[in-house]
Amino acid sequence: MTSDVLLYLDGKWVLGSGGRTLDVVNPANEEVAGTVAVAERADLDVALADAARGFEIWKHTSPVERGKVLRKAADLLRERAEAIMPVLTEQQGKTHFESRYEVNASADSFDWFAEEARRAYGRVVPPRSDGVYQLVLKEPIGPVAGFVPWNFGMGQAARKVGAALAAGCSIILKGPEETPSCCAYLVEALVDAGLPTGVISLVFGMPSEISEYLIPTPVIRKISFTGSSAVGKHLAAMAGAHMKPITMELGGHSPVIVTADVDIEQVAAMLTVAKFRNAGQVCVAPTRFLVEEDIYEPFVETFSRKASEVKVGVGSEDGVQMGPLANVRRLHAMESLIADAVERGGEVRTGGKRIGNLGNFFEPTVLTGVPNEARAMNEEPFGPLAMVRPYSDLGEAIAEANRLDYGLASYAFTKSAETASRLTGAVQSGMISINGFGLAFPELPYGGIKDSGYGSEGGLEAIEAFLTTKTVSHTVA
């Protein structure tokens, strides 16, 4: 199976004007799985011209009609899920189950935003005198540049595209070169659903070159980015220099607090699934496990056992629960972080090594005794690595949960309503999930605080980021 992915410009699937392509590598066998076209500056100019023309069409399209296009695209994605699924697995490494879920979750996002398009409400403000009408109007902000990561390329693109289109904006989507088909399938569904030419473009290429060219242009009025905190800060500074708003979903280092009153077997099983989903390459993956000391050793033993039982292999094979890391960079990062942690006194309770010599397979890994000075306790691992430590007092656990500059997601498992209430208010994060993992539904705001970004990519808040507010005061002559 191979997939050659083109740019989508001016209503056509095309190679870049320079004819350049990049190889797309299957992370399970290191074989070339296809190519992706590279956009030159001339191609970005075409995309910008498209976005300007498309915006004039789409902003005058009624919210009801915008919603119809999004719903039709959602239906097409569901119809095509079985065909899309193996390509996502081939390029990203994730299991068939995870790939299928991503396609359907993307469709759910489109359905949500199709309905939100109808609800971009303004309001009438009572005036101070007769003959005056005071209105607050919501208008689409303008053409958008959306930057998509490789780990959930379709799901993240659906959030950005869905919100932008619902609001009446056009969008230039910069897809991930390592996993390009995710965005191509999404754009194809929208085009087949009747989206007018110019409203969406798809480009690939050197990320820094594309962002540094698109963001300063007067055409682009809004930026949406998902990626690392370091890159996010750079793009935010660039956007700020041009007074352009930006939605940012950046890195995380999620704490999970486990109290002594829980069912250890049940909670360890839930956390195993959450931690090693997509090989841990999830920005909201639980990473720092803070366990009350009364159950610390039983929890570590149970969680380590369950981690060691996770079946690692090619994502297309039956029974596989965790595929390879998406690229060799993550493989080397895991090895480096674990070596540093062990050198500083950490203990490997299970895993810790690459599996075989072909493909980017890595063992689900659990470490204990890792000091705060270790890199893994401060840098986002973005891989199948969990660190567990005990705490004696809930205040101690809260202090550790809040220690880092990250603030994306956090988790807690407890049977105490009082403890749950305290953690809800005390833990500094944009999202907290207690006794479960219900954070990524399209109807909920999804975003972080501190170095994990700002703005939301879900809920009613998401569409607000693509709208401007206009005040109208009309005195009848």
N, C-alpha and C positions, 0 to 999 in steps of 0.2 A: 504494500500500500504506500503510495506516495501522494503528496499534495503540493502542488505549485500554486502559490498565492500571489495574486496581482494587486495592484493599487485600484481603488475605485475613484475615478475622477470624471467629472462632466457626464455622468450617466453611463460610463463604460468601464469595463475591467481591462486595465492596460499595464504594460511594463513601464518602468520609469523612463524618462526621456534619455537617460544615459545607458539604459539597457542592463544596468547592474543587478545582480541578485546575490542573496546570501543563502547558505545552506541551512536547512532545518534538520537538526539531529535528534534521532530517537534516543532518549536517555536510558532506555532499557538495553539497547544493543550497540549504541554508538554509531549506528549506520545513518546515512543521509536519508531522511524521510521526505524530502522535497526541497523546494526553494521558495524564497519570498522576494518580491521585487523591492528595489530601493528607490525612494523618491529623491530627486534632485531639487534644487531651488526652483527651477522652472515648473516642476510638478506642484510644489507648494504654492506657487503663484496661481496655478490653475485651481487648486483647492480653495484658495482665498477668494478668487473671483466667483467660484461656485457658491461659497458660503454667503457672500454678499447678495448674489442674485436669489439664492434659495431662501434667505431670510425674508426678502421682500414678498416672496410667495407665501411662505409658511406662516408668517406673523398675521397675515390676513385670512388664513384658513381657520374656520371656526373650531373651537375646542372639541365640539362633537365629532367633526371630521378627523381631527388629529387623533382622537381616541379610537376611531374606527380603524385607522391605519395601524396603530399600536396593537390593538386586539387581534387584527388579522395576522400581523407578524408573530404574535404570541402563538396563535393557532398553528402557523406554519412551522415554528420551532418545535412544537410538540409532535407534529406529524413527522418531522425529519429527525427526531431525537436519536432513533436507532442508527441512522446513517451517519450522524454527526459524532456520536459517542466514540467509535473506535479511532477517529482521527484525533480527537482531543486526548485520548489515552496515549496514542502514538507520540504526540508532540509534547505532552505535559508529564506523562508518566503515571498519572493517577489511575485508579481502578475504573473499570467500566461502570460500576455503581456510582462512583463519584462524578464521572463524566456525564452520565445520564442525569444525575441530580442537578448538575450545573446548568444543563440545557433547560430543564424544566423550571429551575429557579429563575433563570433569565426570562422565560416566558411569563412567570408570575410577576416579575418586576414590570414587564410591559403592560400586563393587565392592570396592575395597581396604578401606574401612571396614566393609563388610558382614562381611568375614572377621575384621577386628580386633575386632569386637564379641564374638566367641567367645573372645578371648584377653586379656581384661582380668583377668589372673590375680592372685590373692593368693598367700599361701604359709602353710605351717605352720612355726613356729619351734620347734626342740627345747627342751623345758622344763628347768628345773634340778632338778625333783623329780617323783616319780610323782604321777599324779592331776591334773596340770595340763595344759591344752591352750592353746597360744599361737597365735593366728591373726592374719594380716594380711589384711584385706578391702579390696576396691576398690568404692567406691560412687559413683554419679553425683552430680556436685556440685550440680545443681539447674538451674532455668531459666536460659537463656543469652540475652544480647543480642549479636547479631552485626551488625557494620557493614561494608558491602560497597562497594568502589570502582567507578567507572564503566568502567575500562579492560578488566577481565576479570571482569565482574559475575557471570557464571554459574560460571566456574572458581573464583573466590574464594569464592563462596557455597557451592559444593559441598564445599570443604574444611571450612568452618566447620560447615555443616549435617551433613555426613557424620560428622565426629568427634563432634559433640554427640549425634546420634541413636544412633550406635553405643554411646556410653557410657551411654545411658539418660536423657539430658537433653531437656527441651523447649527450644524456641528461638524468640525473636522476631527476625526478620530485617529489618533496615533496609536496603532496597535503594537503588540510585542513581537519582536522579530523571532524570538525563540519558539513562540507558540502562536503563529499568525492566523491559523484557520479559525480560531475562536471568534475573532472579530469579523472575518470574511463571511462566515455563516450568518452572523447577526445582521450584517449589512445586506446580504442577499435576501434574507427574510423580509426586511423592511422594504427593499426595492420591489420585491414580488408582491408585497402588500399594497403597493401603490404610492409609496413616498415619492414626491416630485423630485426631479433631477436638481441637484445642487444643494438639497437640504442636508445631505450627509455625504462626506468624502472619507476615504480610508487611505492612510499613508503609513509607510514603514521606512526605517532608515536609522541613521545615527541619532539617538535620542537627544543629545545635547544640541546638535546642529538644528534639529527640527524645532525644539522648544525655543532656542535662542532666535530663530527666525520668525516663528509664528507669534509668540507672545507680544513682542513690541509693535507689531503691525496694527494700524488703526482699525482694521477690519474686525479683529478679535476683541470681544468685549468681556469675555468671561473665561476662566480657566478652571478645569477640574482635573485633579491629579491624584493618582494612587501610587505609592511607592515608598522609598526609604525617607527617613527624616532628613538626612543630609541633602539629598536631591530636592526634597520638598522645600527646605529653607532657601535653597538657591533660587528655585522657581518663584517662591513667594516674594523674595527680594526683587526679582526681575519684574514680576507683575506689579508690585508696589511702586516701582519707579514710573510706571505708566498708569497708576491709579486704577488698576483692574482688579476686581474681586476674584478670589480663588477659593475653591473648596478643596481641602486636602485631607486625604485619609492616609496616614503615614504609619510608621512602625509601631510595634508594641512589644511588651515583655510581661505578659499577663500573669498576675499573681492569682493563686487559688488558695483560699483559706478553708481548712477542714477542721471542724471541731470534734471533740471526743464522743459526742452522742450519736454519730452517724453509723449507718450500716457499712462497715468497711468494704465488704465484698461488692456491694452494689455501687458504692461511690467509686471504688478503684476501677470497676468495669466501665463506668460512664466516662471516667477521665482517660482511660486507655484509648477509647474510641476518639475522644476529642483531641487528645494530644497527638496521636499518630495519623490523624486524617490528613490526606494529601502529603504524607511523609513529614508532617509538622510544618509544612510551608504555608502557614496560615497566619495572617497578622494578628488574629485574636486567639491563637492557640495558647492553652495554659502552659506556663513555663516554670514559674517559681511556685513550688508546692509547699505551703506552710501548714504543717500538721501539728495539732495539739499533742503534747509530749506523751500523754497517757495512752495514745494509740499509735504513736509514731512508728515503732518497730513493726507491729503487725501490719500497719498500712504499707510501709516500705516493702515488706516481704510480699504482700498480696499484689501491690501495683507492679513490682518488678517481675513477679511471676507472670502476670497477665501481659506485660510488655514483651517478655521473652516468647510468649505464645503467639504473638501477632505474626501471621503468615506474610512474609515479604516475597515479592516476585513480580513478574511481568503483569501489568495491570489488566491485560485482556484474559488472563488465565482464571479459571474457576477457583473460588476459595481464597484468592489473594486479597489481603486486607490492606496492604501498603505497598505501593509501587516504588520505583527509584526516585531519588532526588532529580530535580528537573535539569540540572546542569552540573558540570564538573566543579564549578566554583563552590557550590553548596557542599559537595563532597569534601573538598579541601578545607572549607570553613569548619565543618563538623570535626574533622581530625585535629585541626588547630585548637579549637575551643576546648575539646576534651583533654588534649595533651596539656594545655595550660592549667585547666582545673585540677588535674591529677598532680601536676607538679606543685601546685599550691596546697595540696592536702586532701583534695577530693577523692572519693572512692567510687569506682564503677561497680554498681550493683547488678547491672545486666547490660549487654550490648557493648557499645564503644568502638566498634570496628566496621570497616568496609566489608561487604559480603562479595566474595569472588573478585575477579579481575576484569570482568566485562560488564559494562553498565554502571550506573551511579547508585547502586544498592548499598544501603547502610542499615546497621542493626538499630532497632528501637533501643534507646539508651536511657538509663536512669542513673543519676549521680547523687551521692549524699556527701555531707561534710564539705561542701564547696564554700569557701569564704567569699565575702563580699568583694574582695579585691580581684577575684578571678574575672576574666573577660566575659565568660558566659553568664555571670550574674549581672552584667552591665550592658552587654551588647545583645541585640535581638538574635537568637540562634537561628531562627527560620529553618528548622530542621527537626528531626526526631530525637530531641534532647530535652529531658525533664530533670530538674534539680529539686530535691526534697530536703527540707530541714524542719526540725521541731521548734515549737514555741511553747512557752509556759503561761503566758498572759496574752489575752486578746489584743491589748494595746501594743504589745511587741509585734504581733503579726500585722497589725494595721500600719505601724511605723515602717516595717519592711515593705509592705505592699506599696506604700507611698514614697519609698526612698528614691526611686528613679525618676528621671524627667519624662518617661513615657506615661501615658494615661489613656490608653485605648480601651481595653476591656479588662474586666476582673471577674472573679468567680468566688462563690462561697458555698459550702455545704454544711448545713446545720439543721437540727430539729427545733432549735430555739427561736421563737418569733422575736424575742428581745435582742438576741445576737444578730439576727437578720436585719432588724431595724437599725441597730447601731452601725453595722457594716455598710448598709445602704447610704447612710449619711457621712461616714468617716472615710471610706475608701475613695481616693481621687482618681476617677476614670470617667470617660464619656459614657461607658456602658458597664453595668454590673448584672450578672445573672446568678441567681441563688437557687441551688438545688436543680440546676439544669443548664441548657445551652441554647436558650431561645433568643438570640441576638440578631440574627441576620435576615429576618423576614422583611419583605419590602414595606410593610405597613409601619415598621418601627424606625425611628431615627438611628442612623449608624454612623458613628464618628467618635473622635477622641478629643482630649484636651492636652495641654502642655505640648511636648514635642511630638505627640501623636497626631497633631493637626487641628483643624477647626472646620466647622460646618458639618452637615449631615447628608448622607446619601440615601436615606430612606425616610419613610413617614411623610407627613405633610410638609415638614421642614425642607425636604429635598427640593421640591419645585420652587419654593420661595427663593432659593439661591439663584434661580434663573429668571427672576422677575424683578423689575424695578417698580418703585412706588411713585406715582404722580399725583400731586395735590391740585385739584381744580376748584377755584372759587369763582362762581359765575353770578354776577349781578345782572338781573334782568333790566334792560334799558327801557 
